[in-house]
Each structure stands twice: as C-alpha cells, then as structure tokens.
Amino acid sequence: MRPTVCVVTTSFPTGDPTPPAASPAPKRRGGSVGRTLTGVLLVVVTVVLVLFVVFNTQTVRVSLVFGVVDLPLVVALLAAAVLGALIVALLSVRARRRER
C-alpha cells in the first residue's frame, strides 16, 4: 500500500501567515460635479440678489398697525418675504403635529 501525499498551496509567501494588504479604494469623483453646480447656482443667486437691492433703492411709505414708516423698497419686500416664510413654517409645523 502506497501512502497518499496531499499538497496544499497558498498565496502567502513561505513563512508569512499574513494576507497581502488590500489595494486602496479608488477615489470617487462624482461629488465634484455637484459641488460645481452648487457653486455656480450660489454665485447666480447672489448676483441676482445684489442687483435686486441696487435697483430697489427708492423709499416707500409702509402703513403698519401702529403707524406709518418710510423704508427703502428692498427692506419692505424682504420683510414681507421673511414674514411669509415664517407663516408657512409655522403652518407646516402645525400640520405635522396634527398628523401624529
């Protein structure tokens, strides 16, 4: 009867039981397009807002509940926009609480 010989091969160098180091993952470049688009949109919106302020410098009379004030038109418009956004935010919070 002949003895059976079993041969085991590994990818490790002889005497080194540690596996080879994994190669680093490739860098993702997909975010650079998004950052560029965001930067361009930010610049465009900033330019539009600056032009809006420059061209709306005339003074307007605003009638409030407690009196009348004269303000630059841009201040009156921005105050109206902020108050509108605040009302929408409060109503959306109220609607979310009702859903619970």
Summary of the structure (lengths in Angstrom):
residues: 100
radius of gyration: 34.0
end to end distance: 80.8
largest distance: 115.1
contacts: 144
relative contact order: 0.06
helix: 52%
strand: 12%
